[in-house]
Amino acid sequence: MLNKTSFQSLSADELLEQFHLSRKYSTDLTLNLSAEDCQAQSMEDASPAKWHLAHVTWFYEVMVLKPFEANFTYWNSEFAFLFNSYYNGIGDKHPRSKRGLLTRPSLVEVLEWRKNIEDRVAKLIKEQFSTELLSLIELGINHEQQHQELLLTDIHHLFSNNSLFPAYAPQSHSISSSEKPFQWMKGVSGLVEAGFEGNGFHFDNEGPKHHALNQTHSIGNRLVSNAEWLQFIEDGGYQNFHWWLDAGWAWLEIEKISAPLYWNKDAQNQLLRFSLDGNLPLDMHAPVSNISYFEADAFSRWASQNLAGFAGARLPTEFEWEAFAKTNTEGSNDLFGKVWQWTSSNYNPYPGYQPWGGIAGEYNGKFMVNQMVLRGSSAYTPAGHSRVTYRNFFPTHARWQMTGLRLAKDGI
């Protein structure tokens, strides 16, 4: 069963407002985009903006309207195939790598479909204010928020492949900078509580609440910066296999990786970073971003032996990160809203984990293999979509997301 507590105190009008705000934010993200921008797909891992707008609408049509609406009919039954992402229980789906080939339906028709489904869901909320419906609407809102972040990361990657380096919207989603000196902070050791418990929305992979054992450790008071990463590059970090996991070294050599994604240089050899704000000089005090787990792990090994003040550095476990976040929200203001932070934890189920029932059971559980956990949130994460128990996850090579790192070490 889905979580059924967080929206129970809301009136139908309050829930309706949250639903409409979420839907509006998605379309607002495309206001600076052309129909051509919304159509293109830059790689298999990314999806066109139009597909994101359509998929979250598909979610409400199939997950909410189909089981609850009297005399339900599809807007277009073919869309159930075109915009299914990975739900095998629903049926076949259009190949992920070919989403950019879906020139039809047009962006105009997708927006018309969005409006139709939004109006029908709003009518349903007013007429059937049940606990089961509330939980599905809440899941739909959080699902759409995830795709709002993906829409931005995918547009970021798409625009990076354009030699014009177009800006999406200057100063709208930039990563804030900090000149805070690095220092180790005492981590929370011993038996700690981890996972979500209580009221409020959470995904199934965040629970159940349980105990984890943290060995004595310290954790960095801030994220690793671009300046520190540049030292890694200048010291030959990308050319020395000593720092790399074997799979990481093989990936680096095959992909010809020599710097974080989106780093580049101008004609005067000035170091730049392409972002949604355009191609701008690299901010040395900003946290490094768009790095893979392989890169984060290699950097920690290098920093442990070569960076003053970083002796013993390694990646934190997700339980070290969570315990730190629960007690240092004031002392470390970059836990959220800058970059997702790689941990050394494999994406596994918690003790006692049970996936949701029904179709929603495919949401998280079936991906619990060959992935690493990230914690926090990024500059692209929608407001209200962050919490200390949130478990993001990606494979070790992924770096088109806003991913960075915070370091930890054994001992105090």
C-alpha positions in Angstrom: 0.0 0.0 0.0 1.1 3.6 -0.6 1.7 6.0 2.3 -1.8 7.2 3.4 -1.1 9.7 6.1 0.5 12.9 4.7 -2.4 14.4 2.9 -5.2 13.3 5.2 -5.2 16.6 7.0 -5.7 18.6 3.7 -9.0 19.6 2.3 -9.9 18.8 -1.2 -9.3 22.4 -2.2 -5.8 22.4 -0.6 -4.9 19.1 -2.3 -6.2 20.5 -5.6 -4.0 23.6 -5.2 -0.9 21.4 -4.7 -1.8 19.4 -7.8 -2.3 22.4 -10.0 0.9 24.1 -8.8 2.9 20.9 -9.7 1.3 20.7 -13.1 1.9 24.4 -13.8 5.6 24.2 -12.8 6.2 21.5 -15.4 4.9 23.6 -18.2 6.6 26.7 -16.9 9.9 24.9 -17.3 9.3 24.7 -21.0 8.3 28.4 -21.5 11.9 29.3 -22.7 12.0 26.2 -25.0 11.0 25.9 -28.6 9.1 23.0 -29.9 12.4 21.8 -31.5 14.1 22.0 -28.0 11.3 19.9 -26.6 11.6 17.2 -29.3 15.3 16.4 -29.3 16.9 13.5 -27.3 20.6 13.8 -26.8 21.4 10.3 -25.5 19.6 7.1 -24.4 19.7 8.1 -20.7 18.0 11.4 -21.4 14.5 12.0 -22.6 12.9 14.9 -24.6 11.1 17.6 -22.6 8.0 16.7 -24.6 8.2 13.1 -23.4 8.5 14.2 -19.8 5.4 16.3 -20.1 3.6 13.4 -21.7 4.8 10.7 -19.3 3.7 12.4 -16.1 0.3 12.9 -17.8 0.2 9.2 -18.8 0.8 8.5 -15.1 -2.3 10.3 -14.0 -4.4 8.8 -16.8 -3.4 5.2 -16.2 -2.7 5.2 -12.4 -5.6 7.5 -11.3 -8.3 8.0 -13.9 -8.4 4.5 -15.3 -9.2 2.9 -11.9 -11.3 5.7 -10.4 -13.1 7.6 -13.1 -16.6 6.4 -14.1 -16.9 5.7 -17.8 -13.2 6.1 -18.3 -11.9 6.4 -21.8 -8.3 7.1 -23.0 -7.6 10.5 -24.7 -5.7 8.3 -27.2 -5.2 4.6 -26.4 -1.9 4.6 -28.3 -0.4 7.0 -25.7 -0.5 4.2 -23.2 2.3 2.5 -25.2 4.2 5.6 -26.3 4.6 7.1 -22.9 4.9 4.1 -20.6 8.4 4.3 -19.0 9.2 0.9 -17.4 5.9 -0.4 -16.0 5.8 -4.0 -17.3 2.5 -4.6 -15.5 0.8 -2.1 -17.8 2.1 -3.5 -21.1 4.6 -2.8 -23.8 6.4 0.5 -24.3 8.1 2.5 -26.9 11.9 1.9 -26.8 13.7 4.4 -24.5 16.4 5.1 -27.0 13.9 6.2 -29.6 11.8 8.7 -27.6 13.3 11.5 -29.7 11.8 10.1 -32.8 8.3 10.6 -31.6 7.5 13.7 -33.7 3.9 12.9 -33.2 2.0 13.7 -31.1 3.0 17.3 -31.4 3.9 19.4 -28.5 0.6 21.3 -29.0 -1.4 18.0 -28.7 0.6 16.9 -25.6 -0.3 20.2 -23.9 -3.9 19.7 -24.9 -3.8 16.2 -23.5 -2.2 17.5 -20.3 -5.1 20.0 -19.9 -7.7 17.3 -20.5 -6.2 14.9 -17.9 -5.6 17.7 -15.4 -9.3 18.8 -15.6 -10.5 15.2 -15.1 -8.2 14.6 -12.2 -9.3 17.8 -10.5 -13.0 16.8 -11.0 -12.2 13.4 -9.4 -10.5 15.0 -6.4 -13.7 17.1 -5.8 -16.0 14.1 -6.2 -14.1 11.2 -4.6 -12.0 12.5 -1.8 -10.9 9.0 -0.6 -7.7 8.0 1.2 -6.7 5.7 -1.6 -7.2 8.4 -4.2 -5.3 10.9 -2.0 -2.3 8.6 -1.8 -2.2 8.2 -5.6 -2.5 11.9 -6.2 0.3 12.5 -3.8 2.5 9.9 -5.5 1.6 11.6 -8.8 2.7 15.0 -7.6 6.1 13.6 -6.3 6.5 11.6 -9.5 6.0 14.7 -11.5 8.6 16.6 -9.3 11.1 13.9 -10.1 10.5 14.4 -13.8 10.8 18.2 -13.4 14.4 17.7 -12.3 15.0 15.2 -15.1 13.6 17.6 -17.6 16.2 20.2 -16.6 19.1 17.8 -16.5 18.1 16.5 -19.9 17.8 19.9 -21.4 21.2 20.8 -19.9 22.8 17.8 -21.6 21.0 18.5 -24.9 22.2 22.2 -25.0 25.7 21.1 -24.1 25.8 19.3 -27.5 25.1 22.6 -29.3 28.2 24.6 -30.3 26.2 27.8 -29.7 26.1 26.8 -26.0 22.6 28.3 -25.6 21.5 29.5 -22.2 18.2 28.0 -20.9 17.4 30.8 -18.5 20.2 32.9 -17.0 20.6 32.7 -13.2 17.6 30.5 -12.7 19.2 27.2 -11.5 22.8 28.1 -10.8 24.8 26.4 -8.0 25.5 28.8 -5.2 29.2 29.3 -4.3 30.9 29.2 -0.9 34.4 30.0 0.4 34.0 28.1 3.7 37.3 26.5 4.7 37.2 22.7 4.8 37.3 21.0 8.1 36.3 17.6 9.5 33.3 17.4 11.8 32.6 14.6 14.2 30.1 12.2 12.7 27.3 10.4 14.6 28.7 7.1 15.5 27.2 4.0 17.1 23.7 2.6 16.6 21.7 5.1 14.7 18.1 5.2 13.4 17.8 5.4 9.6 14.8 5.5 7.2 11.5 7.3 7.2 8.8 6.9 9.9 5.7 9.0 10.6 3.5 11.3 8.7 4.5 12.9 5.4 5.1 11.5 2.0 8.0 9.2 1.3 8.9 6.7 -1.3 8.8 3.0 -0.5 12.7 2.7 -0.7 13.0 5.1 2.3 11.5 2.7 4.8 11.1 1.0 7.0 12.8 2.8 9.8 15.6 0.6 11.2 18.9 0.7 13.0 22.3 1.0 11.3 25.8 0.8 12.9 28.1 3.7 12.2 31.8 3.2 13.1 33.6 6.2 14.6 34.1 8.7 11.8 34.3 12.3 10.7 32.6 14.0 7.8 33.3 17.1 5.8 31.7 20.4 6.7 31.1 21.2 3.0 31.1 19.7 -0.5 34.3 19.2 -2.5 34.9 22.3 -4.6 35.9 22.9 -8.3 39.2 24.2 -7.1 40.0 21.0 -5.2 38.9 19.0 -8.2 41.2 21.0 -10.5 44.1 20.0 -8.3 43.2 16.4 -8.9 43.2 17.0 -12.6 46.5 18.9 -12.6 48.1 16.2 -10.5 47.3 13.7 -13.3 44.3 12.1 -11.5 42.6 11.1 -14.7 45.8 9.5 -16.0 46.9 7.5 -13.0 45.1 4.1 -12.7 46.3 3.9 -9.0 43.3 5.9 -7.8 40.6 4.1 -9.8 38.5 1.0 -9.4 39.2 -1.4 -12.2 35.8 -0.9 -13.7 36.2 2.8 -13.4 39.5 2.8 -15.1 38.1 0.8 -18.0 35.2 3.2 -18.3 37.5 6.2 -18.2 39.7 4.8 -21.0 36.7 3.8 -23.2 34.9 7.1 -22.8 38.1 9.2 -22.9 37.1 11.0 -19.7 39.5 13.7 -18.5 37.4 16.2 -16.5 33.8 16.5 -15.0 31.1 16.7 -17.6 30.5 20.2 -19.0 34.0 21.5 -18.2 35.6 23.1 -21.3 38.0 25.8 -22.4 37.6 28.9 -24.6 40.1 30.1 -27.3 42.2 31.8 -24.6 42.4 28.5 -22.7 40.2 29.8 -19.9 38.5 27.1 -17.9 34.7 27.2 -18.4 31.7 25.2 -17.3 28.5 24.9 -19.3 25.3 25.2 -17.3 21.7 26.2 -17.9 23.0 29.8 -17.4 25.3 29.4 -20.5 29.0 28.7 -20.9 30.6 30.7 -18.0 34.0 30.9 -16.3 34.4 28.0 -13.8 33.5 29.1 -10.3 36.4 27.7 -8.2 34.4 28.0 -4.9 31.3 26.2 -6.2 30.9 22.5 -5.5 32.1 20.2 -8.3 29.2 18.7 -10.2 28.4 16.2 -12.9 30.8 13.5 -11.8 30.3 9.8 -11.8 30.6 7.5 -8.8 33.8 6.3 -10.4 35.2 9.8 -10.4 34.0 10.6 -6.8 35.7 7.4 -5.5 38.9 8.1 -7.4 39.1 11.6 -6.1 38.6 10.5 -2.5 41.5 8.0 -2.8 43.7 10.7 -4.3 42.7 13.4 -1.8 43.4 11.0 1.1 47.1 11.0 0.2 47.7 14.2 -1.7 45.4 17.0 -0.4 46.4 18.9 2.7 43.8 18.4 5.5 42.1 15.5 3.7 44.1 12.5 5.0 42.0 9.4 5.3 39.3 10.7 3.0 36.7 8.4 1.6 33.1 8.5 0.5 30.6 8.4 3.4 28.0 5.6 3.8 24.4 6.7 3.3 23.8 6.1 7.0 26.7 8.4 8.0 25.3 11.0 5.7 21.8 10.7 7.1 22.8 10.9 10.7 25.0 13.9 9.9 22.2 15.7 8.1 19.7 15.1 11.0 22.1 16.9 13.4 23.9 19.5 11.2 21.3 21.3 9.1 22.5 24.6 10.4 26.2 23.8 10.6 26.4 22.6 7.0 24.1 24.6 4.7 25.0 22.7 1.5 23.4 19.4 2.4 20.5 20.3 0.0 20.0 22.4 -3.1 23.4 22.3 -4.7 24.4 18.8 -5.8 23.4 15.2 -5.1 26.1 13.6 -3.1 27.5 10.1 -3.9 27.8 7.7 -1.0 29.7 4.4 -0.8 26.4 2.5 -0.2 24.9 0.1 -2.7 21.3 0.7 -3.5 19.8 -2.2 -1.5 16.4 -2.7 0.3 16.3 -1.8 4.0 15.6 -4.7 6.4 11.9 -5.5 6.3 11.4 -3.6 3.0 8.2 -4.3 1.1 7.4 -2.6 -2.2 4.0 -0.9 -2.7 1.1 -3.0 -3.8 -0.3 -3.0 -7.3 1.2 -1.3 -10.3 3.1 1.2 -8.1 5.1 -1.7 -6.8 7.4 -1.3 -9.8 8.3 2.2 -8.8 11.6 1.5 -6.9 12.2 -2.1 -5.8 13.1 -3.6 -9.1 16.0 -1.2 -9.5 17.8 -2.4 -6.4 20.9 -3.8 -8.1 24.0 -2.3 -9.7 23.3 1.2 -8.4 24.8 3.5 -5.8 22.9 5.7 -3.4 23.1 9.5 -3.5 21.8 11.8 -0.8 20.7 15.4 -0.5 19.3 17.3 -3.5 20.5 19.6 -6.3 19.9 23.0 -7.6 17.5 21.4 -10.1 15.4 19.7 -7.4 11.9 21.2 -7.0 11.2 23.0 -3.8 9.7 20.6 -1.2 11.1 17.5 -2.8 14.0 17.1 -0.3 14.3 15.3 3.0 17.1 13.6 5.0 15.8 10.1 4.2 15.5 10.6 0.4 17.4 7.9 -1.4 18.4 8.8 -5.0 20.3 6.2 -7.0 22.2 5.9 -10.2 24.7 3.5 -11.8 28.4 4.1 -11.2 29.1 5.7 -14.6 26.1 8.2 -14.6 27.1 11.9 -14.5 24.6 13.9 -16.5 22.7 14.4 -13.2 23.8 17.2 -10.8 26.1 14.9 -8.8 29.0 15.8 -6.5 30.5 14.6 -3.2 31.1 15.2 0.4 34.0 13.3 2.1 34.2 11.3 5.2 37.1 9.5 7.1 37.5 6.9 9.8 38.2 8.2 13.3 37.9 11.7 14.7 
